[in-house]
Amino acid sequence: MGNSSDKSFSIFHTLTIKASVDKVFDAVSDPKHLVNWWPQRCTGSPKLGSIYNFYFSEEYDWFGKVVSVNPKKSIHIKMTESDQDWNPTTFGFDLEESGEKVVVKFSHTNWPACNEHFKIASYCWAILLQGLKNYLEKGIIVPFEERE
């Protein structure tokens, strides 16, 4: 058996959103928009080294650090305080303008294992990203209690 630390796993999703790149970047980086499709509460700013707090509940009160950011193009956040599976991971959004749409390339990399938590997170991200799309295109905000 090989050393499991030699291997990591990644989640990738690509979607197209009919909105301006400004609005998409704000939706994935500005806490006042993030709370409309992902955490219950959020603080942070899209600046290199900035710390984000993603609050889902008392048990899930997580932190991540901006490790790369290019306004209107990309933001990547390395988890710093979360749980054992999420701590080594980095998630991010790369945006490409395409006419009146934006192609969103989402990644959540460096998972230590392809375990149940990884598989559940991949499914949850897909649902959450659909929520992001609906938020930007239709103004729909799914109540926090109903999010995956």
Sequence and secondary structure as in RCSB ss.txt:
>XXXX:A:sequence
MGNSSDKSFSIFHTLTIKASVDKVFDAVSDPKHLVNWWPQRCTGSPKLGSIYNFYFSEEYDWFGKVVSVNPKKSI
HIKMTESDQDWNPTTFGFDLEESGEKVVVKFSHTNWPACNEHFKIASYCWAILLQGLKNYLEKGIIVPFEERE
>XXXX:A:secstr
   GGG  EEEEEEEEESS HHHHHHHHH HHHHTTTS SEEE  SSTT EEEEESSSS EEEEEEEEEETTTEE
EEEEEES TTTTT EEEEEEEEETTEEEEEEEEEEES  SHHHHHHHHHHHHHHHHHHHHHHH     GGG  
